[in-house]
Amino acid sequence: YGPLDAIQEAMGVMGPWQIIITIALSLVNFPVAWHQLSIVFLAPPTNFTCIDPLPINNATMRYDSQCYVNSTLKIGNNETDTFGDVECSKFEYDTSVFKSSIITE
């Protein structure tokens, strides 16, 4: 195989003891790997839509993938009142891929 470097010389060759240790560690970590992989299915990235918390003239405004909306109300003919960023109070989630997840709950 060629000359060994200092670390390979200190560790030695791959023998039966190293193979047994490698298999034992793999078996111990196998159940944990499935548990750590579960977050991919429990919390997938989900598209959502913010429903405007201050509807104007019974119109519902939709804002895709935003948690805050900039809200402005028309008071008179030429006057407006700005509330700034308002936190969304209601969300609609895209359920085309997953019907339910920890994000949509």
N, C-alpha and C positions, 0 to 999 in steps of 0.2 A: 504493500500500500504506500510505501514511501516513508520518509523519516517522520517521527512523531515530534510534536512540539512539547513544551514543558508541562502543559496541563494534561495532555494525553498520557504522558509518561507517568505523572503522579496518579492519575485515575486508573490506569491500567486498561485492559481490553474489555470488551463487552462479553461477559461470561454468563453462566446460569444464574448466579446470584443477582446480577444487575437486571436480568430479564424478569426474575421473580419479583423484585422490588418495583420495577416499572409496571408490571401487570397488577400488582396489589394496589399501587397508588391510583392506577386508572380505574379499578373497580370501586375504590372508595369515593372517587370524585364523580363517577357516572351519575348517581342520583342528583347530586348538586347541580350538575350541568343542565339537566332538564328543568329544574326549578328556576335557574337563572335565565333560561331560554324562554320561560313562560311569559315574561313581560312583553315579548314581541307580539303575542296573541292577546294578552289582557289589556294592553294599552297601545294599540296601533295609532299612528297619526291619523286624526279624524278631522275632516273639513267641517267647519261650522259657519253659521251665519248669525250675526247679531241682529235682533229685532230692535228697532229704534224705541228707546224707552219713552220718548216724548212724541207720540204721533201727532201730525199736523193735519187738520181737516179730515180726520178718519183715514188717512193714508198711512200705510205701514211701510217704513223705509227699511231696506235690507242692506247690511254691510257684511261682506264676506271676510272671514278670518280676522276680525277686529274685536278687541275687548272693550274699546272706548270709541264713542262717536262724538263728532263735533256738532253740537246742537245749537241752532239759531231759530228763534221764533219771530214771525212777522207781527208787529203790534199794530201799526197803522199803515197808511198808504206808503210812506217812505221811511218808516222807522222799524228797526229790528232790535231784538234783545238777544245777546249771545250768552249762552251758559258755559261755553268752553267745552272741554272734554267731559262727557257724561259716561259713567260706567254702564255697560249693558246689563239689563236686568233679566233678559230672556234670550236664550240661544236655541237655534235649531241645528241639529247635527245631521250630517250625511249618513244615512243608514243603508246605503246601497251595497256596501261590502260587508260590514259587521252590523248586526241589528242592535247589539248592546256591548258596551265595554266599560272599563272603569273610568274612562274619560267622559262618556255620555251619561253615566249615572250621576 
